[in-house]
């Protein structure tokens, strides 16, 4: 059947497969059966809030995937996507007399957890709910990787970059909390701007070209001077025979040790500036460009952004890691992996048709005021089976 469908239908099916896999990715790295509390402050996990147990006017609290499934089944819960360094609150003091069914013995409060207005069902700088029934504008929401709040694209204060090119965003407020990031933004983020004279002008800079020139300069110079400052390089170029004290005193181990300089100071010395306004979009590789000298590490800790040095902290790393976990191998996805392409398309098409038919059936019952009976459900599935037999018969002709 699928092989005989038009290209547009196949494209729709492929899109549905991708959407199914993306939906599973959010939950893939989290345990659906065991409360994560015993694991401590998990580096990253799917987190939910329960409006039934902790309404808007209560203290914010979050629960793990397993507790959302087992302890809060039937409650008014909403997904918070993933949170960094979070420990499950289910059943602690914030829940009053409600006790966690999976791990009832817990401390009264998880003092290292970080909360924002997302836990009360509000998002963005406009402090609106999602979905927002009063908002007529269909606007994409993007998560800041530092504060982990979700912001409308129209409230970012900058043009939105296509996600295929740049995948991590830091909002303006978080950029100002870690102001040294503005220096990196002038060199790594797109588009950087350069300060010309006394006036500030926004000028796009060819970062790749600049990197190529820097690479050529490094290739032309000895490896021992790769990380020296420009004045040091000038002195050594004018005195090629100059030797260090360690070389003259016969300490080869000390003589071959590179001088570690601060990448941040080197970037600052180049003079590039970026207007400190609006959110900043970064390529996935940007974290590898951050300086790791002692001074900079202290600055990360002071600004509480030390996690930026952890490459496994990204959402992409979390999703990739989750797909290799047992939960990531969802039964439907595992089954599809054993099929050829035509069979995979058949499964996706059938799954989509089944969910659509059930939704239409329930909506019709609700609009006509009919009670959903066992006989009516059986009749629905008989019609679906008959429809499938007709398609199979037509496809074999």
Secondary structure, 3 states (H helix, E strand, C coil): CHHHCCHHHHHHHHHHHHHHHHHHHHHHCCCCCCCHHHHCCEEEEEEEEECCCCCCCCCCCCECHHHHHHCCCCCCEEEEEEEEEECCCCCCHHHCCCCCCCCCCCCCCCCCCCCCHHHHCEECCCCEECCCCCCCCCCCEEEECCCCCEEEHHHCCCCCCCCCCCCEEECHHHHHHCCCHHHHHHHCCCCCCEEECCEEECCCCCHHHHHHHHHHHHHHCCHHHCCCCHHHHHHHHHCCCCCCHHHHCCCHHHHCCCCCCCHHHHHHHCCCCCCCCCCEEECHHHHHHCCCCHHHHHHHHHCCCHHHHCHHHCHHHHHHHHCCCCCCCCHHHHHHHCCCHHHHHHHHHHHHHHHHHHHHHHHHHHHHCCCCCHHHHHHHHHHHHHHHHHHHHHHHC
